[in-house]
Amino acid sequence: MTLRPPRRPPNSQATQQVETPPCILCGKTSLVQVPLAGYQLWQQGAFIQTALPELTAAERELLKTGIHDECFNKITLPED
């Protein structure tokens, strides 16, 4: 038996603004505009990259963890 993620309804154009968790580095939250159908799939257990492929990796990370791309770069990029 192969499990497949739920499929989105065709032509699903509705979006939703979602507040992220607070960033563990700066403490700020963000708002991300996401396709409603994909967000619902993610909330139902689909992998975020499957449910929301139109978001960048940085946007998906922000949505999941609250870590901003700039904050992430501060902890992963070497200082000059």
C-alpha positions in Angstrom: 0.0 0.0 0.0 1.4 3.4 -1.0 0.5 6.5 0.9 0.1 9.6 -1.1 -0.4 13.1 0.1 -4.0 14.5 -0.4 -4.4 16.4 -3.6 -5.4 20.0 -3.9 -8.7 21.0 -5.5 -8.1 22.3 -9.0 -7.9 26.1 -9.5 -7.7 26.7 -5.7 -6.7 30.4 -5.6 -7.7 31.3 -2.0 -4.8 32.4 0.2 -4.4 32.9 3.9 -2.1 35.0 6.0 -0.4 32.9 8.6 1.5 34.2 11.7 4.7 32.3 12.2 6.1 31.1 15.5 8.5 33.6 17.2 12.1 33.4 15.8 14.4 31.8 18.4 17.1 34.3 17.6 15.3 37.7 17.4 12.0 36.8 19.0 9.9 38.4 16.3 7.0 36.8 14.4 6.2 37.2 10.8 3.2 37.0 8.5 3.4 34.7 5.4 0.7 34.7 2.7 0.1 31.1 1.7 -2.3 29.2 -0.6 -5.1 28.1 1.6 -5.4 24.6 0.1 -1.7 23.9 0.5 -1.7 25.2 4.1 -4.6 22.9 4.9 -2.8 20.0 3.4 0.3 20.8 5.5 -1.8 21.1 8.7 -3.3 17.6 7.9 0.1 16.1 7.8 1.5 16.4 4.3 5.2 17.4 4.0 5.5 21.1 3.7 7.5 20.9 0.5 4.8 18.8 -1.0 1.9 20.9 0.2 3.4 24.3 -0.5 5.9 23.9 -3.4 5.4 27.5 -4.6 7.1 28.8 -1.4 10.8 29.1 -1.3 12.8 27.0 1.2 13.3 30.1 3.3 9.6 30.8 3.4 8.8 27.2 4.4 11.4 27.4 7.1 10.0 30.6 8.4 6.5 29.1 8.4 7.7 26.0 10.3 10.1 27.4 12.8 9.8 31.2 12.7 13.5 31.5 11.9 14.0 34.4 9.5 16.4 33.9 6.6 18.6 36.7 7.9 18.8 35.2 11.4 19.5 31.8 9.9 22.4 33.2 7.9 23.8 34.8 11.1 24.2 31.5 12.7 25.3 29.5 9.7 27.5 31.8 7.6 31.1 32.5 8.8 31.9 36.0 9.9 34.4 37.9 7.8 
